[in-house]
Amino acid sequence: MNCCPKCFNDDLASKLAAASGRAGFGVCDACGAQGVELYKVVPESELADRFEDLLDIYTPVANVANGIEHGPAGSLWKMFTSTWDVFSGIGEIGFYKLIKALFPGDNRISSMIENDVTIAPERGTRSLSEFAFFGSRTWDDFADEIKYHHRYSAHIENRSNLDNLLRALTRKIDSTSSPWYRARIWNDKTSNPSEIELYEPGRDKAAEGRMSPKGVCCLYIASSPKTAMAEIRAAVHDEVAVATMRPKIDLQVLDLSRIDRISPFSADVDSAALAANLDNLSRIKEELVRPMRSSDDAVEYVPTQFIADCAKRLGFDGIGYDSVMYTGNNEHGYNIASFCGAKEFFVFEGIERFRIAGIDYSVHRA
């Protein structure tokens, strides 16, 4: 049997399929696409190993141990596709053909194909909630706790699962790649700013930020000058100084822009932990992209500041995340909250001054 790139919307899954061997061009046995490059479906391959990990969180309902709580049950196709968004062109028939080709003669897989299954990891001996970061609580419950009850001692049931999934979001910021930008409003100034005036604020001036609490130094930089200017909320007729800068060394950042798109095919990702926390990861992403108004209480930053603290503890050099202030000309702004200071870790390539001539407001009824 053969599959093809159109079968998957997960890049890692497609790469693993290609690694099993190419079979020319033709009609895909799994999704029916015509004139496509074909990949061999091979048992005992890396693709099979990863699919086995994903399938291991399911158990026939009749086999779930007494006392183990489980959620909805249904066909393997229904339960798999409601958990993992990895297929593009494959339908139910193609899914079963693919699974049977990957696991010929596997009695456990055959049993799951023939009977309704539910999510109950480790052959039905554990419930999915045992793998969740916050146990039976949700991200919203946890966020409420650290904002209003236990700021510094909030409990996480499965910190190792949180740490491992965050490590799967590592992104290298190459010192030789595109430059980064930092902006500062520069009104009523007769001279151009110096580099030091574009450094991160010292701890006596560091204000509350999405990724840093008051008093904690953090260097916020952006992927484009317009993104940098939007992030400081520059108004019409403001003059703005924008520094162009590059890191002196490669930086490892926690790329939170992908937090709701972690591939279950990554070799370092535990499928049960990922499945148990899909809703939590989605809510964290919503927290990250929620615009903050100047009138909002700074306590609303506490949950994302907690994630930043996790990144520091894990040894990341900073946090990367999508801009909530700038999207334009088919460009989505991207920010880095760098734990590495400007003086020690960045090279300044120049500073330019701009005047904000206009702002394009996109509005909708509140």
HELIX and SHEET records of a PDB file:
HELIX    1   1 PRO A    5  CYS A    7  5                                   3    
HELIX    2   2 ASP A   11  ALA A   19  1                                   9    
HELIX    3   3 GLU A   46  LEU A   55  1                                  10    
HELIX    4   4 VAL A   61  ASN A   63  5                                   3    
HELIX    5   5 LEU A   76  THR A   83  1                                   8    
HELIX    6   6 GLU A   92  LEU A  102  1                                  11    
HELIX    7   7 ASN A  107  GLU A  114  1                                   8    
HELIX    8   8 PRO A  121  GLY A  124  1                                   4    
HELIX    9   9 LEU A  128  PHE A  131  5                                   4    
HELIX   10  10 TRP A  139  TYR A  148  1                                  10    
HELIX   11  11 ARG A  159  ARG A  167  1                                   9    
HELIX   12  12 GLU A  195  LEU A  198  5                                   4    
HELIX   13  13 PRO A  225  GLU A  231  1                                   7    
HELIX   14  14 LEU A  256  ARG A  258  5                                   3    
HELIX   15  15 SER A  271  ALA A  276  1                                   6    
HELIX   16  16 LEU A  278  VAL A  289  1                                  12    
HELIX   17  17 ALA A  298  TYR A  301  5                                   4    
HELIX   18  18 VAL A  302  ARG A  313  1                                  12    
HELIX   19  19 ALA A  342  PHE A  345  1                                   4    
SHEET    1   A 3 ASN A   2  CYS A   3  0                                        
SHEET    2   A 3 VAL A  36  LYS A  40 -1                                        
SHEET    3   A 3 ARG A  22  GLY A  26 -1                                        
SHEET    1   B 3 TYR A  58  PRO A  60  0                                        
SHEET    2   B 3 VAL A 117  ILE A 119 -1                                        
SHEET    3   B 3 ALA A  73  GLY A  74 -1                                        
SHEET    1   C 5 THR A 170  ILE A 173  0                                        
SHEET    2   C 5 LEU A 251  ASP A 255 -1                                        
SHEET    3   C 5 GLY A 318  GLY A 328  1                                        
SHEET    4   C 5 GLU A 331  SER A 338 -1                                        
SHEET    5   C 5 LEU A 219  ALA A 222 -1                                        
SHEET    1   D 3 TRP A 180  ILE A 185  0                                        
SHEET    2   D 3 GLU A 239  PRO A 247 -1                                        
SHEET    3   D 3 PHE A 346  ARG A 355 -1                                        
END                                                                             
